[in-house]
Amino acid sequence: MIYLDHAATSWPKPDSVVAACQHWFTHIGISAERGDGPRTREAFETVQRVRQGIAAMTGHPADRIAFCSGATEGLNLVLRALLSNESRVMTTPFEHSSVVRALLALRDQRNLTIDVPDRGAAHGPTTDAICEALHKQPARVLVFTHASNITGGVFDAKRICETARKVGTQTVLDVSQTAGYLPLDVGADVVVGSCHKAMHGPPGLGFVSAHADLAMLPQKYGGTGSSVALERHPTEWPQAFEAGTPNTPALFGTAAALHWLGEHGPDVLLDRSLVSLNKIEAGLRELPKVRILSPGTTTRTPVLSFVHDDYDPIEIGTILSGQGIHARAGFHCAPWAHEQLGTSAAGTVRIATGPNTSDHDATALLQVLKRL
Ligand SMILES: Cc1ncc(COP(=O)(O)O)c(C=O)c1O
């Protein structure tokens, strides 16, 4: 199979990641902070290594890294913690459903005002538009994706977070599409991500990384391994944001993934992924009847979408699948972005390459598309 769906999840995972998960199942079997002995210690040290690794990426302290099941859970928890009744929140039209749906549900419950600068603008939104909107009408919280999961376009998160800080708006940055590719230490108050995309960890693990001074109360309650004698859920991090048995095999896999990322270098992995993506984009530009949805900038993630005048995205997905090519066709869990891009009727074909996507893979894809 030619796998071109790395924006959904990276595959194959590095051998060391698979081996680390296997090691947990075969030799460890228990969680950190649940019991005593060498296996608990190994689990504890591994989990600490993941906290430290993510802290090094986001620039937040290691004890402010909490684990959750993915960016979806992390974003839901953080938005619930930061937004109270009547809060004003700002976001962008390029958000994943894990932001859009979480905000709409909270609006119903807490009567939020949701500002979406440049929604409906043909180009939008740009970093400029967000900064201008913040100056005009600061919000309590700005939640935004670092990169679009449909076009690969990247926001200048550093400039946006700087502007937000000046006007007193707290920032929540969704790095699901950039963690493992781009620097995440951009000054956001909270950084939320999943470990199974460009970080190359297993699915079922995400993180909330918070600035040391940011107060956020627990949003789910339960066992924490430590502070077990307390009747109430602890308010100290990271336990404040963690409850229940953790996904320790995924934590072992992610520890290995962080090591693998460090060995290869995120910028090298991104460049490698962009070589095949750029070849695909150049090939698509030569095809009549194809409209490409891509940022056209050098800072980007290895993701693009396209639509075809004569074929529905789903039809193209089926044709590709028949040729052993796994791309993603239809809608991509970002309903406002489809509106913005004019693809609300049928979605797009999304191509997302990874560091192992070869020149041969790109050629094979283009050959099928040329025959349409
Ligand atoms: C931009 C963005 N945010 C959030 C998510 C949700 O991630 P998960 O499904 O791992 O919770 C995704 C997943 O596709 C995404 O692309």
The ligand as an SDF file (V2000), in Angstrom:
LIG
                    3D

 16 16  0  0  0  0  0  0  0  0999 V2000
   -5.7990   19.9640   13.7880 C   0  0  0  0  0  0  0  0  0  0  0  0
   -6.2850   18.7820   14.5800 C   0  0  0  0  0  0  0  0  0  0  0  0
   -6.7140   18.9690   15.8410 N   0  0  0  0  0  0  0  0  0  0  0  0
   -7.1570   17.9370   16.5930 C   0  0  0  0  0  0  0  0  0  0  0  0
   -7.1750   16.6480   16.1050 C   0  0  0  0  0  0  0  0  0  0  0  0
   -7.6910   15.5480   16.9870 C   0  0  0  0  0  0  0  0  0  0  0  0
   -6.7040   14.6060   17.2790 O   0  0  0  0  0  0  0  0  0  0  0  0
   -7.0850   13.2140   17.9790 P   0  0  0  0  0  0  0  0  0  0  0  0
   -8.0880   12.5630   17.1000 O   0  0  0  0  0  0  0  0  0  0  0  0
   -5.7950   12.4740   18.0420 O   0  0  0  0  0  0  0  0  0  0  0  0
   -7.6500   13.5240   19.3100 O   0  0  0  0  0  0  0  0  0  0  0  0
   -6.7440   16.4080   14.7960 C   0  0  0  0  0  0  0  0  0  0  0  0
   -6.7920   15.0400   14.2300 C   0  0  0  0  0  0  0  0  0  0  0  0
   -6.9240   14.8160   13.0530 O   0  0  0  0  0  0  0  0  0  0  0  0
   -6.2730   17.5010   14.0060 C   0  0  0  0  0  0  0  0  0  0  0  0
   -5.8490   17.3280   12.7600 O   0  0  0  0  0  0  0  0  0  0  0  0
  1  2  1  0
  2  3  1  0
  2 15  2  0
  3  4  2  0
  4  5  1  0
  5  6  1  0
  5 12  2  0
  6  7  1  0
  7  8  1  0
  8  9  2  0
  8 10  1  0
  8 11  1  0
 12 13  1  0
 12 15  1  0
 13 14  2  0
 15 16  1  0
M  END
$$$$
